[in-house]
């Protein structure tokens, strides 16, 4: 009702993966049925965010190599359950998720290493790509709206130029891997 009151017709929203994906191939759609049913009834177009910074406890974290496959299956199951949905952000802010979880150690696996970051990013991007494939099997006209951070690093001295250039290149790594070209 508040979305309509604001005069909006689109809402970026997703079911909570940690309560919806309960085990491999098992889903609890109760909450999603309610919320997406209401969006449909109100003619509000969702931009579905299927993974927003975390995974169910049984997966553990983004270091788990099984995550991409399980997530793709989840995305396909969602698309089959809600075939009227066309707009998707399969994995929200892939770079930030990997950076905060496995390089800075703030979220999820709480690692602070390059290896952890690269592993998390590899699995997150892989999950995003596989999920898009599964969604397209159900909805060939699906549109994918990738969201990512947009920070920019400025060197504060000549000695910091190399680090700033590295950080500016690294911030697009998720999209470079996702699209297969340098963004």
C-alpha positions in Angstrom: 0.0 0.0 0.0 2.9 2.4 0.8 4.5 1.7 -2.6 1.2 2.6 -4.3 0.8 5.6 -2.0 4.2 6.9 -3.2 3.0 6.5 -6.8 5.5 3.8 -7.6 4.8 0.9 -10.0 8.1 -1.0 -9.6 9.6 -2.4 -6.4 13.0 -4.1 -6.0 12.2 -6.9 -3.6 13.0 -10.5 -3.0 12.0 -13.4 -0.8 14.4 -14.0 2.2 16.6 -16.8 0.9 17.6 -17.9 4.4 14.0 -18.9 5.2 12.8 -19.8 1.7 15.6 -22.2 0.7 15.4 -24.7 3.6 17.5 -27.6 2.2 18.8 -28.7 -1.2 15.7 -28.7 -3.4 13.3 -27.8 -0.5 11.6 -24.5 -0.4 9.1 -22.8 2.0 7.1 -20.5 -0.3 4.6 -19.4 2.3 5.9 -15.8 2.8 6.8 -15.4 -0.9 3.3 -16.5 -1.9 1.8 -13.9 0.4 4.1 -11.0 -0.6 4.3 -11.8 -4.4 0.6 -12.4 -4.4 0.0 -9.0 -3.0 2.4 -7.4 -5.5 0.6 -9.1 -8.3 -2.8 -8.1 -7.0 -1.7 -4.5 -6.7 -0.1 -4.5 -10.1 3.3 -3.6 -8.7 6.1 -4.9 -10.9 8.8 -6.6 -8.8 12.5 -6.5 -9.6 13.3 -9.7 -7.8 16.4 -9.8 -5.7 17.0 -13.5 -5.0 20.1 -13.3 -2.8 20.8 -10.2 -0.8 24.2 -10.6 1.1 23.7 -14.0 2.8 22.9 -17.7 2.4 20.9 -20.2 4.5 22.7 -21.7 7.4 22.8 -25.2 5.8 25.0 -23.7 3.0 27.3 -22.0 5.4 28.8 -19.2 3.4 30.1 -18.2 0.0 33.2 -20.4 0.3 30.9 -23.4 -0.3 31.5 -24.7 -3.9 27.9 -26.1 -3.9 26.3 -22.7 -3.5 26.2 -21.8 -7.2 24.3 -25.0 -8.1 21.9 -24.8 -5.1 21.2 -21.1 -5.9 20.6 -21.8 -9.5 18.1 -24.5 -8.6 16.4 -22.1 -6.2 16.2 -19.4 -8.9 14.6 -21.9 -11.3 12.1 -23.0 -8.7 11.2 -19.4 -8.0 10.7 -18.6 -11.7 8.5 -21.7 -12.1 6.4 -20.7 -9.1 6.1 -17.0 -10.2 6.2 -17.2 -14.0 4.7 -13.7 -14.3 7.9 -12.2 -12.9 10.1 -10.8 -15.6 12.7 -8.5 -13.9 15.5 -10.0 -11.8 18.6 -9.1 -9.9 19.7 -12.7 -9.1 22.5 -11.8 -6.7 22.6 -8.3 -5.2 25.9 -6.4 -5.3 28.2 -9.4 -6.0 31.4 -7.5 -5.4 30.3 -5.9 -2.1 29.1 -9.2 -0.9 32.4 -10.9 -1.6 34.4 -8.0 -0.3 32.6 -7.5 3.0 32.3 -11.3 3.6 35.6 -12.6 2.6 38.1 -9.7 2.3 37.1 -7.3 5.1 35.7 -10.1 7.3 32.5 -8.2 8.3 29.8 -10.6 7.0 29.0 -14.2 6.4 32.3 -16.2 6.5 34.1 -13.4 8.2 37.4 -14.0 6.3 40.0 -11.4 5.6 42.1 -12.8 2.8 42.6 -12.5 -0.9 42.0 -16.2 -1.3 38.7 -16.0 0.6 37.6 -12.9 -1.5 38.4 -14.6 -4.8 36.7 -17.8 -3.8 33.6 -16.0 -2.6 33.5 -13.8 -5.8 34.0 -16.9 -8.0 31.0 -18.7 -6.3 28.8 -15.6 -6.2 29.3 -14.8 -9.9 28.9 -18.4 -10.8 25.7 -18.5 -8.9 24.4 -15.4 -10.6 25.3 -16.8 -14.1 23.7 -20.2 -13.4 20.6 -18.6 -11.9 20.1 -16.4 -15.0 20.3 -19.6 -17.1 17.7 -21.3 -15.0 15.4 -18.3 -15.1 15.7 -18.0 -18.8 14.5 -21.7 -19.2 11.2 -20.6 -17.6 11.0 -17.0 -18.8 12.9 -16.5 -22.1 12.1 -12.8 -22.0 13.5 -12.3 -18.5 15.4 -9.0 -18.0 18.4 -8.9 -15.6 19.2 -5.8 -13.8 22.5 -6.1 -12.1 23.2 -3.8 -9.1 26.7 -3.1 -7.9 28.4 -0.5 -5.8 29.8 2.6 -7.5 32.6 3.8 -5.3 35.7 5.4 -6.9 39.2 5.6 -5.3 41.2 8.8 -5.6 44.9 8.8 -4.8 45.8 11.4 -2.1 49.4 11.3 -3.1 51.6 10.0 -6.0 52.6 7.1 -3.8 48.9 6.0 -3.7 48.2 6.0 -7.4 49.0 2.3 -7.9 46.7 1.3 -5.0 43.9 3.5 -6.3 44.2 2.1 -9.8 44.1 -1.5 -8.4 41.0 -0.7 -6.3 39.3 0.9 -9.2 39.9 -2.1 -11.4 38.9 -4.6 -8.6 35.5 -2.9 -8.1 34.4 -4.0 -11.5 35.7 -7.5 -11.2 32.2 -9.0 -10.5 30.7 -7.4 -13.6 33.8 -8.3 -15.8 33.4 -11.9 -14.8 29.6 -11.8 -15.1 29.6 -10.4 -18.6 32.8 -12.0 -19.9 34.2 -8.6 -20.9 35.9 -5.8 -19.1 33.3 -3.3 -18.0 
